[in-house]
Amino acid sequence: MSELMLELRGVSASYGAIQALQDVSLKVERGAIVALLGSNGAGKSTTLNAVSHLIEPSAGEIFFDGEPIRRCPSDEIVRRGLVQVPEGREVFKDMSVRENLELGAFLRRSRGEVAQDFERVFETFPRLKERSEQKASTLSGGEQQMLAIGRALMARPRMILLDEPSMGLSPLLVEQIFETIQRLNREQGLTILLVEQDVRLALRMARYAYILENGEMSLEGPSSQLMNDPAVRRAYLGV
């Protein structure tokens, strides 16, 4: 069993003539929370989409738990235990909370295990249980974020790619969401690659961090080290 849960080696990707990623490499150890940071348009979401095979990398290799996955279709990547929570939540708004969660388990075969996972999700997010028959469109932004994470948990992932979980949420809800993310990591050993605009919050939460600039990796290191780096403090922390 590999100590690395995820590894990117020299990954490049483009949208037509636009080069979005250039020779990006990163590592996420099993059981860690690692942050991927950078300004808008730096290539953070593109990196996650390349891992999930929502876009096709033009070069490089991607390994999950020691096995190459660059050419695996997205459903196979989910089946292996790597699940993405997309930016903007993207819940199915005309479907109920329960139906959204059921979609997260669409590759699962054991109904008994799926029933158990419903209970785990409802224990993690009690508000979803209260609203299980409501349409997702009636939920607040914070509740929709809980639903997006809950839907990912229904796939029984070993690793989650979290894209901007704080987007559009109040400070109180952001705190609640991030406490839950930390608890999932601590209690269930869930490995997490976190893309987050709130650099201070991400560095406080993650063990290690990478910073992208214009599609290229510009800096990496332990979060505590980057928090005190003068260039990072000027560019991202406003100090």
Helices and strands as residue ranges (DSSP letters): E 4-15, E 18-29, E 33-37, H 44-51, E 59-64, E 67-68, H 74-80, E 82-85, H 97-104, H 111-124, H 126-130, G 136-138, H 141-153, E 159-163, H 171-188, E 191-195, H 199-205, E 208-213, E 216-222, H 223-227, H 230-232, I 233-237
